[in-house]
């Protein structure tokens, strides 16, 4: 996905130079991660609640570290941003966040009224240097990391373990997220499956193990996997799966839901598995950076994003799952197409038998095998270096194909320019947006 700046935001940005900063709210969020029609509605709602006008400047990023770099250097005075869980931890330890004041006057506190108890508990577990993440951040969306697979070629039993990733039966049909942290976490769980079963170690302890030994274990395993991998991907893997160019993929639940629905329209049976050894859950959440200029509008934005009807609209547009445990959200995503599952951990005791999509909302029995990732702090470079070594020894078959296609296109372009149109060399082509 690529960065974009909406026309409205661009106009507001130009006006910001001559406008009181207190009437501007600068929001920094992931690409394609909101129903943009709620932005002008927030502006209207904010004026109704406070009697003050505000204009939203809405910008997007694709990588956590890109956002963090701008905040750390103080080059951008964003009022509210949406980092992932481990970045929230890092920002808290670095004293880059302001505490979130929940006083909204006569406006309802949609945050605390609707936040799932499960999400609150997970944020309590974040390693934030003695600070409670719930005091500085509010969850937005969440999901799991699992195996997306094609039931025509992969059995349910085969997809029930992370070790499927090194099964030679699926050589050149495996796609893996280009995410060192997500891959490391699943593989370290698999490698310590016997210790987990024996009670010698816990999932939470494994997630806090950034030792050289743990890194070496995962690196050795992934170097066995590497010859079988068709591609390391950030976004295109789900497309490869729907087109049956891949048979299995280490993937996120949000991408899994999208791929399953797209594939079903063309008769392809994709499924999503949470391996028996254990898996991780992930979260993105709203925070207010220390350099924010409009803290009041920022906290109202977070409150507005927690309102049940806005939650439902954002989920419908993005395909991801909200952290909201509101009754309206439960009702909206109850679907008789699915078998009943226990969602009492998320929505409360009344939700112990709910017909819902288990890819979106895992059953309690599955969630009990889950854990959450953490920031590695000063050990992060070691993780990045390991991942570079795993991917960098040689190119995969998919990489070779992509490079070959690119070179062929480049040659064709040069030949065209040289023999058919000298003027064309001075023109710029238009990029395509996914």
ZIWO-V889630 format. One record per run of one state. SS is the DSSP state (H for helix, E for strand, - for the rest). FROM is the first residue (numbers start at 1). TO is the last residue. Records with the same first field share a line. If there is no record, write none. Layout:
# ZIWO-V889630
SS->FROM-TO, FROM-TO
This chain:
# ZIWO-V889630
-->1-4, 6-6, 19-20, 31-36, 51-54, 62-63, 73-79, 94-96, 98-109, 116-116, 125-132, 136-136, 151-157, 161-161, 167-167, 171-173, 178-179, 192-192, 199-202, 208-211, 234-236, 243-247, 266-269, 274-278, 288-288, 290-294, 306-307, 319-320, 323-323, 325-326, 333-339, 342-343, 348-348, 352-353, 356-363, 368-369, 373-376, 393-396, 420-422, 427-434
E->5-5, 24-30, 55-61, 80-84, 97-97, 115-115, 137-150, 174-177, 229-233, 248-252, 270-273, 279-287, 289-289, 321-322, 324-324, 340-341, 354-355, 370-372
H->7-18, 21-23, 37-50, 64-72, 85-93, 110-114, 117-124, 133-135, 158-160, 162-166, 168-170, 180-191, 193-198, 203-207, 212-228, 237-242, 253-265, 295-305, 308-318, 327-332, 344-347, 349-351, 364-367, 377-392, 397-419, 423-426
